[in-house]
Amino acid sequence: MAKLYAKKPRSNKNLEGIKPKQETIDFILNYSKALKIVTYKKEKFETILN
């Protein structure tokens, strides 16, 4: 019989002290603003508007 190697989910207590840097947040927000997805004949094209 196969063994199940499952990890227990992390508790919220371990994640309370982890906060992203402001630099990371700004990068993700700017990337999402510049990303444009166009659908053409059931095909999706992703472009970054820089």
Phi and psi in degrees as a GROMACS rama.xvg file:
@    title "Ramachandran Plot"
@    xaxis  label "Phi"
@    yaxis  label "Psi"
@TYPE xy
-74.5791  146.064  ALA-2
-86.37  145.037  LYS-3
-98.671  120.974  LEU-4
-104.316  78.4017  TYR-5
-106.969  140.361  ALA-6
-94.3853  147.429  LYS-7
-73.2492  143.068  LYS-8
-65.1255  145.795  PRO-9
-69.9581  145.552  ARG-10
-83.0535  158.897  SER-11
-67.617  -20.9458  ASN-12
-63.2659  -36.2334  LYS-13
-71.7918  -24.6976  ASN-14
-97.2824  -4.68937  LEU-15
-64.8913  -36.2751  GLU-16
-83.7042  -6.37042  GLY-17
-91.511  118.799  ILE-18
-133.76  138.979  LYS-19
-73.0012  154.776  PRO-20
-71.9476  153.292  LYS-21
-60.574  -33.3224  GLN-22
-60.5469  -41.2989  GLU-23
-67.3051  -43.1034  THR-24
-62.1754  -44.8734  ILE-25
-62.1776  -40.71  ASP-26
-61.9523  -45.9655  PHE-27
-66.205  -41.2962  ILE-28
-65.0891  -43.221  LEU-29
-66.6819  -37.3766  ASN-30
-64.3024  -43.8354  TYR-31
-67.3583  -30.8132  SER-32
-70.7711  -33.2321  LYS-33
-86.427  -16.1166  ALA-34
-81.0355  129.707  LEU-35
-130.03  130.322  LYS-36
-113.673  124.017  ILE-37
-114.862  131.213  VAL-38
-103.388  127.409  THR-39
-139.414  114.418  TYR-40
50.9077  54.4526  LYS-41
64.8387  13.9965  LYS-42
-112.293  142.195  GLU-43
-109.865  132.284  LYS-44
-119.2  129.016  PHE-45
-107.098  129.396  GLU-46
-130.863  147.889  THR-47
-108.689  120.003  ILE-48
-89.7152  90.1177  LEU-49
